[in-house]
Amino acid sequence: MRSTPSLLAAVVLATGMASATAAPGVFYDPSNVDSPTGFTTGYELFRTIGCPGRQLLDKPCEVLDSDGDGVYDYMDKCPDTPPGTRVDKVGCPLPERAGPAAAPVPAPAALAPAVAPQMPDLQRVNFDFDRATIRPEDREKLDQDAATLKEWGDVKVEIAGYTDSVGSAQYNRGLSVRRAEAVRRYLIEKGIAADRLTLKGYGEAMPLADNATAAGRAMNRRVELAPLR
């Protein structure tokens, strides 16, 4: 609160021009039984600038709580409250209330050690040449993967798409992304949250088998699901 010269003069007069060497909290008693608040109006002004010898920007006057009950001495009507006593807003002890007898609390049962469930591996699905459509024979595999993901809770999964080596690297990367997106859409339709599923197309990288044979190329046209730990 910003003061004015007239207010400062009034406060100095109210303090009786107390000595600047007076001990903190002793030189002025703001209590006033005739005031509705119980202390002299303008007490906060006194705390800020009313200490003899203090300047406007100095530390405010110390406010004491001699019995440590959380109520300052100038408001405390019961100044000698024993430590730990519950008090009201004027520092007087609150009446004790007899409550019902507390029932005995049973000892907690011993908790079994938590064991991480051993989840089965997620299955991969394969695709026909130059196609990004899920084959009917692979839908059962994806249904099982969806059930496993629901058991895992909120574990996130990368859906990785791959191709064989036929075609350009650029085309195969795009084809692998489309395959991964087809699997992602299928899992979302089965109730897996979309924010758990990320996809990436690796094109013809990381083949599982030799691309020189038809059987090897068929194995490499695939989508794999990998948990992200």
VEXDREN-2710 file (C-alpha; in Angstrom, 1 decimal):
% VEXDREN-2710
k/r/px/py/pz
1/MET/0.0/0.0/0.0
2/ARG/1.5/3.4/-1.0
3/SER/1.5/6.0/1.9
4/THR/1.2/9.8/1.9
5/PRO/3.2/12.2/4.1
6/SER/0.1/13.0/6.1
7/LEU/-0.5/9.3/6.8
8/LEU/3.1/8.8/7.8
9/ALA/3.0/11.7/10.1
10/ALA/-0.1/10.3/11.8
11/VAL/1.4/6.9/12.3
12/VAL/4.6/8.4/13.8
13/LEU/2.5/10.4/16.2
14/ALA/0.4/7.3/17.1
15/THR/3.6/5.4/18.0
16/GLY/4.5/8.1/20.5
17/MET/7.8/8.7/18.7
18/ALA/9.2/5.4/20.0
19/SER/12.9/5.0/20.1
20/ALA/14.5/3.6/16.9
21/THR/16.4/1.1/19.1
22/ALA/13.2/-0.4/20.4
23/ALA/13.0/-4.2/20.2
24/PRO/10.9/-5.6/17.2
25/GLY/7.3/-6.2/18.1
26/VAL/7.4/-4.4/21.5
27/PHE/7.3/-0.7/20.7
28/TYR/3.6/-0.6/19.7
29/ASP/0.5/-2.5/20.7
30/PRO/-2.2/-2.2/18.0
31/SER/-5.0/-4.0/20.0
32/ASN/-8.2/-2.0/20.4
33/VAL/-11.2/-3.6/22.2
34/ASP/-13.5/-0.9/20.8
35/SER/-12.6/-1.8/17.2
36/PRO/-14.8/-4.5/15.4
37/THR/-11.5/-6.1/14.2
38/GLY/-9.9/-6.1/17.6
39/PHE/-7.0/-3.9/16.6
40/THR/-6.3/-0.3/15.5
41/THR/-7.4/0.7/12.0
42/GLY/-4.3/1.2/9.8
43/TYR/-2.3/-1.6/11.4
44/GLU/-1.1/-2.8/8.0
45/LEU/0.2/0.7/7.3
46/PHE/2.0/0.5/10.7
47/ARG/3.6/-2.8/9.6
48/THR/4.8/-1.2/6.3
49/ILE/6.1/2.2/7.3
50/GLY/5.2/2.9/10.9
51/CYS/8.3/1.4/12.6
52/PRO/10.5/4.2/14.0
53/GLY/13.7/4.5/12.0
54/ARG/12.6/2.3/9.1
55/GLN/12.2/3.5/5.5
56/LEU/9.4/2.8/3.1
57/LEU/11.2/0.0/1.2
58/ASP/12.7/-1.7/4.2
59/LYS/11.6/-5.1/5.6
60/PRO/8.1/-4.7/7.2
61/CYS/7.8/-4.8/11.0
62/GLU/7.9/-8.3/12.4
63/VAL/4.5/-9.7/13.6
64/LEU/4.8/-12.1/16.5
65/ASP/3.1/-15.4/17.2
66/SER/4.6/-16.1/20.6
67/ASP/2.7/-19.4/21.3
68/GLY/3.1/-20.7/17.7
69/ASP/-0.7/-21.4/17.2
70/GLY/-0.9/-19.7/13.9
71/VAL/-2.7/-16.6/15.2
72/TYR/-0.6/-13.4/15.5
73/ASP/-0.2/-12.0/19.0
74/TYR/-2.2/-8.8/18.2
75/MET/-5.3/-11.0/17.4
76/ASP/-4.6/-13.8/20.0
77/LYS/-7.1/-13.7/22.9
78/CYS/-5.5/-16.8/24.4
79/PRO/-1.8/-16.1/24.1
80/ASP/-0.5/-19.1/26.1
81/THR/-2.0/-21.9/24.1
82/PRO/0.0/-25.2/24.7
83/PRO/1.8/-26.5/21.6
84/GLY/-0.3/-28.6/19.2
85/THR/-3.7/-27.3/20.5
86/ARG/-6.3/-26.7/17.8
87/VAL/-7.5/-23.1/18.0
88/ASP/-10.1/-20.9/16.5
89/LYS/-9.6/-17.6/14.6
90/VAL/-8.8/-15.6/17.7
91/GLY/-6.3/-18.2/19.1
92/CYS/-8.5/-19.9/21.7
93/PRO/-8.7/-23.7/22.0
94/LEU/-11.5/-25.4/20.1
95/PRO/-13.7/-27.7/22.2
96/GLU/-12.9/-31.4/22.0
97/ARG/-15.6/-33.5/20.5
98/ALA/-15.9/-37.1/21.4
99/GLY/-16.3/-39.2/18.3
100/PRO/-17.2/-42.9/17.8
101/ALA/-14.6/-45.4/18.8
102/ALA/-12.4/-46.2/15.8
103/ALA/-12.7/-49.7/14.5
104/PRO/-9.5/-51.7/14.4
105/VAL/-7.9/-51.6/11.1
106/PRO/-6.9/-55.0/9.8
107/ALA/-3.4/-55.6/8.7
108/PRO/-3.0/-55.3/4.9
109/ALA/-2.7/-58.6/3.1
110/ALA/0.6/-59.5/1.6
111/LEU/0.7/-58.5/-2.0
112/ALA/1.9/-61.0/-4.5
113/PRO/4.9/-59.8/-6.5
114/ALA/3.9/-58.3/-9.9
115/VAL/4.8/-60.4/-12.8
116/ALA/4.9/-59.0/-16.3
117/PRO/2.7/-61.1/-18.6
118/GLN/4.4/-63.0/-21.3
119/MET/2.6/-61.9/-24.4
120/PRO/2.8/-63.9/-27.6
121/ASP/4.5/-62.4/-30.6
122/LEU/2.4/-60.4/-33.0
123/GLN/1.9/-62.1/-36.4
124/ARG/2.9/-60.8/-39.7
125/VAL/0.7/-60.8/-42.8
126/ASN/1.7/-61.1/-46.5
127/PHE/0.4/-59.5/-49.6
128/ASP/0.0/-60.4/-53.3
129/PHE/2.3/-59.0/-55.8
130/ASP/1.9/-55.2/-56.3
131/ARG/-1.1/-55.2/-54.0
132/ALA/-1.9/-53.4/-50.7
133/THR/-5.2/-55.3/-50.0
134/ILE/-5.4/-57.6/-47.0
135/ARG/-6.0/-61.2/-48.1
136/PRO/-8.9/-63.1/-46.6
137/GLU/-6.6/-65.8/-45.2
138/ASP/-4.7/-63.1/-43.2
139/ARG/-7.7/-61.5/-41.5
140/GLU/-7.7/-64.2/-38.8
141/LYS/-4.1/-63.3/-38.0
142/LEU/-4.9/-59.7/-37.6
143/ASP/-7.9/-60.5/-35.4
144/GLN/-5.6/-62.3/-33.1
145/ASP/-3.2/-59.4/-33.1
146/ALA/-6.0/-57.0/-32.2
147/ALA/-7.0/-59.2/-29.3
148/THR/-3.4/-59.3/-28.1
149/LEU/-3.1/-55.5/-28.3
150/LYS/-6.2/-55.1/-26.2
151/GLU/-4.6/-57.4/-23.5
152/TRP/-1.4/-55.3/-23.6
153/GLY/-3.3/-52.1/-22.6
154/ASP/-1.7/-49.0/-24.0
155/VAL/1.5/-50.4/-25.5
156/LYS/2.2/-48.6/-28.8
157/VAL/3.1/-50.5/-32.0
158/GLU/4.9/-49.8/-35.2
159/ILE/3.3/-51.2/-38.3
160/ALA/6.1/-51.8/-40.7
161/GLY/5.4/-52.4/-44.4
162/TYR/7.8/-54.2/-46.8
163/THR/8.0/-55.2/-50.5
164/ASP/10.1/-57.6/-52.7
165/SER/12.8/-56.2/-55.0
166/VAL/10.7/-56.0/-58.1
167/GLY/10.2/-52.4/-59.2
168/SER/12.0/-49.2/-58.4
169/ALA/13.1/-48.4/-54.8
170/GLN/10.9/-45.2/-54.8
171/TYR/7.8/-47.1/-56.0
172/ASN/8.4/-49.9/-53.4
173/ARG/8.6/-47.5/-50.6
174/GLY/5.2/-46.0/-51.5
175/LEU/3.7/-49.5/-51.8
176/SER/5.1/-50.6/-48.4
177/VAL/3.4/-47.5/-46.8
178/ARG/0.1/-48.4/-48.4
179/ARG/0.3/-51.9/-47.1
180/ALA/1.1/-50.7/-43.6
181/GLU/-1.9/-48.3/-43.8
182/ALA/-4.2/-51.1/-44.8
183/VAL/-3.3/-53.0/-41.7
184/ARG/-3.6/-49.9/-39.5
185/ARG/-7.1/-49.3/-40.7
186/TYR/-8.1/-52.9/-40.1
187/LEU/-6.8/-52.8/-36.4
188/ILE/-8.6/-49.5/-35.8
189/GLU/-11.8/-51.1/-37.0
190/LYS/-11.2/-53.9/-34.5
191/GLY/-11.1/-51.4/-31.6
192/ILE/-7.5/-50.5/-31.3
193/ALA/-6.9/-46.8/-30.6
194/ALA/-5.4/-44.9/-33.5
195/ASP/-2.8/-43.1/-31.3
196/ARG/-1.3/-46.5/-30.4
197/LEU/-0.5/-47.3/-34.0
198/THR/2.3/-45.7/-36.1
199/LEU/3.3/-46.9/-39.5
200/LYS/6.4/-46.8/-41.6
201/GLY/7.2/-48.1/-45.1
202/TYR/10.7/-49.7/-45.5
203/GLY/10.2/-50.7/-49.2
204/GLU/12.5/-53.5/-50.3
205/ALA/14.9/-53.1/-47.3
206/MET/15.4/-55.9/-44.8
207/PRO/14.2/-58.9/-46.8
208/LEU/13.4/-62.1/-45.0
209/ALA/14.2/-64.4/-47.9
210/ASP/16.1/-64.4/-51.2
211/ASN/14.4/-62.1/-53.8
212/ALA/15.8/-64.3/-56.6
213/THR/13.1/-66.9/-56.0
214/ALA/9.3/-66.6/-56.2
215/ALA/8.9/-68.1/-52.8
216/GLY/11.4/-65.6/-51.3
217/ARG/9.7/-62.6/-52.9
218/ALA/6.3/-63.8/-51.5
219/MET/7.7/-63.9/-48.0
220/ASN/9.2/-60.4/-48.4
221/ARG/5.8/-58.8/-49.4
222/ARG/4.7/-58.4/-45.8
223/VAL/3.6/-56.2/-42.9
224/GLU/5.0/-56.7/-39.4
225/LEU/3.9/-55.4/-36.0
226/ALA/6.6/-54.4/-33.6
227/PRO/5.8/-53.2/-30.0
228/LEU/7.5/-49.9/-29.1
229/ARG/8.9/-50.1/-25.6
END
